[in-house]
Amino acid sequence: MKFRKVTAIFPELDLKKVEEALMDIGVPGMTVTRAHGFGEYRNFFAEDCMSDCVRVEIFTEAEKAPEIADTIARTVHEGMTSDGMIAILPVEEFMHIRQYGQ
């Protein structure tokens, strides 16, 4: 089975909406970390031009990755440079640690 890693970085104010939307489509798990940085959007009101965001990472079957990315994009989209980004990456190998050695 082929896997993908969906990574999304977006404003932390949208996290609750994204979590709920992903649970609604049956995403079984995700990792959320706080992020601080800048890309296309720079926060000129902050001394370091950076914004507080969150990074959501989801490992999923390859065929589910586009639906997950679309769900995140639809939930966060406001048409602004500060909306964030989504990347879908191939995963060469995937294992659950609990199954190691079996």
Residue frames as qw, qx, qy, qz and C-alpha x, y, z in Angstrom:
[[0.000, 0.890, 0.456, 0.000, 0.00, 0.00, 0.00],
 [0.417, 0.376, -0.015, 0.828, 1.35, 3.45, -0.90],
 [0.318, -0.753, -0.433, 0.379, 1.31, 6.25, 1.64],
 [0.269, 0.651, 0.065, 0.707, 1.56, 10.02, 1.49],
 [0.354, -0.437, -0.445, 0.697, 2.32, 12.66, 4.08],
 [0.049, 0.805, 0.353, 0.475, 0.06, 15.72, 3.97],
 [0.421, -0.319, -0.314, 0.789, 1.62, 18.75, 5.66],
 [0.034, 0.809, 0.373, 0.453, -0.33, 21.97, 6.07],
 [0.355, -0.236, -0.327, 0.844, 0.82, 25.20, 7.68],
 [0.099, -0.665, -0.444, -0.592, -1.85, 27.80, 8.37],
 [0.160, -0.515, 0.290, -0.791, -2.89, 30.41, 10.98],
 [0.142, -0.039, -0.907, 0.394, -3.48, 28.88, 14.40],
 [0.416, 0.133, 0.300, -0.848, -6.88, 30.60, 14.64],
 [0.706, 0.202, -0.369, -0.570, -8.19, 28.09, 12.05],
 [0.101, 0.280, -0.947, 0.118, -6.99, 24.97, 13.87],
 [0.434, 0.139, 0.726, -0.515, -10.28, 24.02, 15.55],
 [0.677, 0.490, 0.007, -0.549, -12.20, 24.31, 12.25],
 [0.466, 0.501, -0.701, -0.201, -9.60, 22.17, 10.46],
 [0.119, -0.174, 0.934, -0.290, -9.59, 19.51, 13.19],
 [0.570, 0.288, 0.538, -0.550, -13.39, 19.24, 13.03],
 [0.648, 0.555, -0.235, -0.465, -13.43, 19.12, 9.21],
 [0.307, 0.440, -0.842, -0.060, -10.80, 16.36, 9.15],
 [0.275, -0.008, 0.879, -0.388, -12.65, 14.32, 11.75],
 [0.640, 0.402, 0.237, -0.611, -15.84, 14.73, 9.69],
 [0.686, 0.510, -0.418, -0.308, -14.18, 13.02, 6.71],
 [0.984, -0.174, -0.020, -0.045, -12.79, 10.23, 8.89],
 [0.422, 0.641, -0.536, 0.352, -9.12, 11.14, 9.23],
 [0.837, -0.366, -0.402, 0.065, -7.94, 8.71, 11.94],
 [0.646, -0.581, -0.087, 0.487, -5.07, 10.82, 13.29],
 [0.387, 0.814, -0.021, 0.433, -2.92, 13.89, 12.89],
 [0.616, -0.318, -0.240, 0.680, 0.02, 15.61, 14.51],
 [0.063, 0.936, 0.182, 0.296, -0.22, 19.31, 15.33],
 [0.621, -0.268, -0.164, 0.718, 2.78, 21.47, 16.22],
 [0.015, 0.945, 0.134, -0.299, 3.08, 25.19, 16.70],
 [0.671, 0.264, 0.232, 0.652, 5.15, 27.01, 14.09],
 [0.096, -0.890, -0.063, 0.441, 6.59, 30.51, 13.90],
 [0.515, -0.102, 0.504, 0.686, 7.86, 31.85, 10.61],
 [0.380, 0.682, 0.032, -0.624, 7.16, 33.60, 7.35],
 [0.570, 0.194, 0.676, 0.424, 6.86, 32.75, 3.71],
 [0.193, 0.524, 0.477, 0.678, 4.94, 34.62, 1.05],
 [0.321, -0.854, -0.259, -0.318, 3.15, 36.49, 3.86],
 [0.469, 0.099, -0.458, 0.749, 5.22, 38.61, 6.22],
 [0.348, -0.808, -0.472, 0.062, 3.74, 40.14, 9.35],
 [0.373, 0.508, -0.105, 0.769, 5.12, 43.66, 9.20],
 [0.460, -0.751, -0.005, -0.474, 3.49, 44.45, 12.54],
 [0.893, -0.420, 0.012, 0.161, 5.82, 41.99, 14.28],
 [0.221, -0.847, 0.413, 0.250, 9.42, 42.93, 14.99],
 [0.402, -0.319, 0.797, 0.319, 10.71, 39.77, 13.25],
 [0.463, 0.295, -0.417, -0.724, 8.06, 39.80, 10.45],
 [0.201, 0.013, -0.976, -0.077, 6.97, 36.31, 11.49],
 [0.650, -0.258, -0.121, -0.705, 3.53, 34.89, 12.21],
 [0.378, -0.180, 0.845, -0.333, 2.34, 32.27, 14.66],
 [0.683, 0.173, -0.460, -0.540, 0.94, 29.28, 12.79],
 [0.759, -0.222, 0.582, -0.188, 0.33, 25.59, 13.24],
 [0.320, 0.392, -0.782, -0.365, 1.68, 22.68, 11.23],
 [0.839, 0.001, 0.373, -0.397, -0.64, 19.70, 10.75],
 [0.178, 0.424, -0.845, -0.274, 0.90, 16.45, 9.52],
 [0.840, 0.072, 0.325, -0.429, -1.14, 13.46, 8.41],
 [0.055, -0.292, 0.906, 0.303, 0.13, 10.11, 7.14],
 [0.705, 0.305, 0.346, -0.539, -2.49, 8.51, 4.92],
 [0.677, 0.236, 0.645, 0.265, -3.11, 6.11, 2.07],
 [0.248, -0.110, 0.405, 0.873, -2.11, 7.73, -1.22],
 [0.026, -0.480, -0.690, -0.541, -5.65, 7.83, -2.61],
 [0.295, -0.792, -0.516, 0.143, -6.97, 9.79, 0.43],
 [0.449, -0.291, -0.041, 0.844, -4.32, 12.54, 0.33],
 [0.056, 0.294, 0.364, 0.882, -6.07, 14.78, -2.25],
 [0.400, -0.678, -0.536, -0.304, -9.35, 14.74, -0.27],
 [0.578, -0.576, -0.314, 0.485, -7.51, 15.65, 2.93],
 [0.349, -0.092, 0.128, 0.924, -5.65, 18.52, 1.23],
 [0.112, -0.463, -0.497, -0.725, -8.87, 19.76, -0.35],
 [0.488, -0.698, -0.525, -0.004, -10.68, 19.67, 3.00],
 [0.502, -0.468, -0.165, 0.709, -7.95, 21.70, 4.68],
 [0.213, 0.088, 0.306, 0.924, -7.83, 24.21, 1.81],
 [0.236, -0.587, -0.555, -0.540, -11.61, 24.70, 1.74],
 [0.537, -0.674, -0.463, 0.207, -11.69, 25.16, 5.52],
 [0.487, -0.486, -0.050, 0.724, -8.88, 27.73, 5.73],
 [0.374, 0.324, 0.428, 0.757, -9.19, 29.56, 2.38],
 [0.012, 0.814, 0.344, -0.469, -9.87, 33.30, 2.55],
 [0.581, 0.722, 0.202, 0.318, -7.94, 34.28, -0.58],
 [0.151, -0.959, 0.234, -0.042, -5.13, 35.99, 1.31],
 [0.526, 0.561, -0.599, 0.222, -1.36, 35.45, 1.25],
 [0.232, -0.440, 0.694, -0.520, -1.61, 34.55, 4.95],
 [0.882, -0.057, -0.101, -0.456, -3.85, 31.51, 4.27],
 [0.644, -0.444, 0.623, 0.008, -0.89, 29.12, 4.44],
 [0.422, 0.484, -0.684, -0.347, 0.31, 26.17, 2.36],
 [0.902, -0.086, 0.362, -0.221, -0.20, 22.44, 1.87],
 [0.248, 0.560, -0.756, -0.233, 2.32, 19.88, 0.62],
 [0.961, -0.026, 0.162, -0.223, 1.75, 16.23, -0.25],
 [0.059, 0.674, -0.733, -0.076, 4.89, 14.13, -0.11],
 [0.848, 0.082, -0.500, -0.154, 5.52, 10.47, -0.97],
 [0.592, -0.587, 0.502, -0.233, 6.37, 8.15, 1.92],
 [0.438, 0.453, -0.765, -0.135, 8.92, 5.49, 1.07],
 [0.464, -0.099, -0.865, 0.163, 8.21, 3.30, 4.07],
 [0.467, -0.463, 0.118, -0.744, 5.56, 3.35, 6.78],
 [0.560, -0.135, -0.807, 0.130, 5.26, 1.20, 9.89],
 [0.568, -0.719, -0.028, -0.399, 3.52, 1.27, 13.22],
 [0.049, 0.580, -0.729, 0.360, 6.08, 0.86, 15.99],
 [0.709, -0.209, 0.498, -0.453, 3.77, -1.55, 17.81],
 [0.943, 0.293, 0.065, -0.146, 4.18, -3.97, 14.87],
 [0.210, 0.763, -0.611, 0.016, 7.99, -3.80, 14.84],
 [0.136, -0.388, 0.904, -0.114, 9.56, -7.25, 14.70],
 [0.709, 0.183, 0.555, -0.394, 6.36, -9.08, 13.76]]
